[in-house]
């Protein structure tokens, strides 16, 4: 026997709510958060703006839901991968590079969203980086690199804090700029595997990081 639907309650929840979150994330990454209206997001999801209001109330609450249910759990995956990588610099670097590749493969919205809303001045997700992501990934990573440096396992000329910055610059940003450099060098062999291989060689050898025996 079917349960009667509550009057005024949309058909298909929670699937509709999930679809709205996906539509919002796509709009934010392609057009920017400020430029993405609730009407635009509703159109992308194939629903009415009233349904967006039903689930989230307003745009600020929708953005918060995207952060809590999409963005932060995605970054948490990388933090967890790093926590299991051990304390050797080469292992940490490899875990970061491979972890970022996996994130981008499963969440292609991440690079453009990061560039628009964190890197660019006025980005609405920059406070998220400072308040929540920094204690989760960059700062613990810098502490582990510093510890490796103190025990002689990392080039003493490197700054452990800036090494994390370099990792982000050599992983996340090339994916965001992929349409540009793949247009400059239209070679099929320059795929994601080639990018990962190049990045690992550059970091492990170019930064003089010791290899495991």
C-alpha positions as CSV (number, residue, x, y, z in Angstrom):
1,X,0.0,0.0,0.0
2,X,1.4,3.4,-1.0
3,X,1.9,6.1,1.6
4,X,-0.1,9.2,0.8
5,X,2.1,12.1,-0.2
6,X,2.0,15.1,2.2
7,X,0.2,18.0,0.6
8,X,2.6,20.6,-0.9
9,X,5.6,18.2,-0.7
10,X,7.5,17.8,-4.0
11,X,7.5,14.4,-5.7
12,X,10.9,12.7,-6.0
13,X,12.7,14.0,-2.9
14,X,15.5,13.5,-2.0
15,X,16.5,13.0,-5.6
16,X,15.4,16.5,-6.5
17,X,17.4,18.0,-3.7
18,X,20.5,16.2,-4.9
19,X,19.9,17.3,-8.4
20,X,19.6,20.9,-7.3
21,X,23.0,20.6,-5.4
22,X,24.6,19.2,-8.6
23,X,23.1,22.0,-10.7
24,X,24.3,24.7,-8.3
25,X,27.8,23.2,-8.2
26,X,27.9,23.2,-12.0
27,X,26.7,26.8,-12.2
28,X,29.1,28.0,-9.5
29,X,32.1,26.4,-11.3
30,X,31.1,27.6,-14.8
31,X,29.7,31.1,-14.1
32,X,30.8,31.9,-10.6
33,X,28.8,32.0,-7.4
34,X,27.8,35.7,-7.6
35,X,26.6,35.3,-11.2
36,X,24.5,32.2,-10.6
37,X,20.9,33.2,-9.7
38,X,18.5,30.8,-8.1
39,X,16.4,31.0,-11.3
40,X,19.5,30.0,-13.4
41,X,20.2,27.0,-11.1
42,X,16.5,26.0,-11.2
43,X,16.6,26.0,-15.0
44,X,19.7,23.9,-15.1
45,X,18.0,21.4,-12.8
46,X,14.8,21.4,-14.8
47,X,12.7,22.7,-11.9
48,X,11.0,25.9,-10.8
49,X,12.7,28.5,-8.6
50,X,10.0,27.8,-6.0
51,X,11.4,24.3,-5.6
52,X,14.8,25.7,-4.9
53,X,13.3,27.9,-2.2
54,X,11.4,25.0,-0.8
55,X,14.6,23.0,-0.2
56,X,17.1,25.7,0.7
57,X,15.2,28.9,1.4
58,X,17.7,31.3,-0.2
59,X,21.0,31.3,-2.1
60,X,23.2,31.7,1.0
61,X,21.7,28.5,2.4
62,X,22.1,26.7,-0.9
63,X,25.7,27.7,-1.0
64,X,26.2,26.5,2.5
65,X,24.7,23.1,1.5
66,X,27.0,22.9,-1.5
67,X,30.0,23.5,0.8
68,X,28.9,21.0,3.5
69,X,27.6,18.3,1.2
70,X,29.8,18.5,-1.9
71,X,32.9,20.6,-1.6
72,X,34.1,19.9,2.0
73,X,33.6,16.1,1.7
74,X,35.6,16.1,-1.5
75,X,38.6,17.9,0.1
76,X,38.3,15.6,3.1
77,X,39.0,12.7,0.8
78,X,42.4,14.2,0.0
79,X,43.1,14.9,3.7
80,X,42.4,11.2,4.5
81,X,44.6,10.0,1.7
82,X,47.5,12.1,3.0
83,X,46.9,10.9,6.6
84,X,47.6,7.3,5.4
85,X,50.7,8.2,3.3
86,X,53.3,8.0,6.0
87,X,55.8,10.7,6.8
88,X,58.4,10.3,4.0
89,X,58.3,13.4,1.8
90,X,58.3,11.3,-1.5
91,X,55.3,9.3,-0.2
92,X,53.4,12.5,0.8
93,X,54.1,14.1,-2.5
94,X,52.9,11.0,-4.4
95,X,49.8,10.8,-2.3
96,X,49.0,14.4,-2.9
97,X,49.5,14.3,-6.7
98,X,47.6,11.0,-7.1
99,X,44.9,12.1,-4.7
100,X,44.3,15.3,-6.6
101,X,44.2,13.4,-9.9
102,X,41.5,11.2,-8.5
103,X,39.5,14.1,-7.1
104,X,39.6,15.9,-10.4
105,X,38.6,12.8,-12.3
106,X,35.5,12.2,-10.1
107,X,34.8,15.9,-9.5
108,X,35.7,17.9,-12.6
109,X,34.1,21.0,-11.2
110,X,36.8,21.4,-8.6
111,X,39.6,23.1,-10.6
112,X,37.4,25.8,-12.2
113,X,35.5,26.4,-8.9
114,X,38.8,26.8,-7.0
115,X,40.2,29.2,-9.5
116,X,37.1,31.3,-9.6
117,X,36.2,31.4,-5.9
118,X,39.4,30.9,-4.1
119,X,42.3,32.1,-6.3
120,X,40.6,35.1,-7.8
121,X,40.3,38.3,-5.7
122,X,36.8,38.5,-4.2
123,X,36.2,34.8,-4.5
124,X,33.4,33.8,-2.1
125,X,35.1,30.6,-1.0
126,X,38.4,32.1,0.1
127,X,37.2,32.3,3.7
128,X,36.6,28.5,3.5
129,X,40.2,28.0,2.6
130,X,41.5,30.0,5.5
131,X,39.0,28.8,8.1
132,X,38.5,25.1,7.3
133,X,40.8,23.8,4.5
134,X,44.0,25.2,5.8
135,X,43.8,23.3,9.1
136,X,42.8,20.2,7.2
137,X,45.5,20.0,4.5
138,X,48.1,22.7,4.0
139,X,49.1,23.3,7.6
140,X,49.4,19.6,8.6
141,X,51.3,18.9,5.4
142,X,53.7,21.8,6.1
143,X,54.3,20.4,9.6
144,X,55.1,16.9,8.3
145,X,57.5,18.4,5.7
146,X,59.1,20.4,8.4
147,X,59.5,17.3,10.6
148,X,61.1,15.5,7.6
149,X,63.5,18.4,7.1
150,X,64.6,18.3,10.8
151,X,65.5,14.7,10.5
152,X,67.4,15.2,7.3
153,X,64.9,13.6,5.0
154,X,64.1,16.8,3.0
155,X,66.2,19.3,1.2
156,X,67.1,22.0,3.8
157,X,66.9,24.7,1.2
158,X,63.1,24.2,0.8
159,X,60.5,26.0,2.8
160,X,58.0,23.4,4.1
161,X,55.2,25.9,4.0
162,X,55.8,26.8,0.4
163,X,56.2,23.2,-0.6
164,X,52.4,22.8,-0.1
165,X,51.8,25.9,-2.2
166,X,53.9,24.3,-4.9
167,X,52.0,21.1,-4.8
168,X,48.7,22.9,-5.3
169,X,50.2,25.0,-8.1
170,X,51.5,21.9,-9.9
171,X,48.4,19.8,-9.6
172,X,45.1,21.7,-9.3
173,X,45.9,24.6,-11.6
174,X,47.2,22.6,-14.6
175,X,43.8,20.8,-14.6
176,X,42.0,24.2,-14.6
177,X,44.2,25.4,-17.5
178,X,44.0,22.1,-19.4
179,X,42.0,23.5,-22.3
180,X,44.7,26.1,-22.9
181,X,47.9,24.0,-22.8
182,X,46.2,21.1,-24.6
183,X,45.3,23.6,-27.3
184,X,48.9,24.8,-27.5
185,X,50.3,21.3,-27.6
186,X,47.6,19.1,-29.3
187,X,49.2,15.8,-28.7
188,X,47.2,12.8,-27.6
189,X,50.0,11.5,-25.4
190,X,49.7,14.6,-23.1
191,X,46.9,13.0,-21.1
192,X,46.3,12.9,-17.4
193,X,48.8,10.1,-16.9
194,X,51.5,12.1,-18.6
195,X,50.7,15.1,-16.4
196,X,50.9,13.0,-13.2
197,X,54.2,11.4,-14.4
198,X,55.7,14.8,-15.3
199,X,54.6,16.4,-11.9
200,X,56.1,13.5,-9.9
201,X,59.4,13.6,-11.7
202,X,59.6,17.4,-11.3
203,X,58.8,17.3,-7.6
204,X,60.9,14.2,-6.6
205,X,63.9,15.0,-8.7
206,X,63.7,18.7,-9.4
207,X,63.2,19.5,-5.7
208,X,65.9,17.0,-4.7
209,X,63.7,14.8,-2.6
210,X,65.3,11.6,-1.6
211,X,63.9,8.4,-3.1
212,X,62.9,5.4,-1.0
213,X,65.6,2.7,-1.1
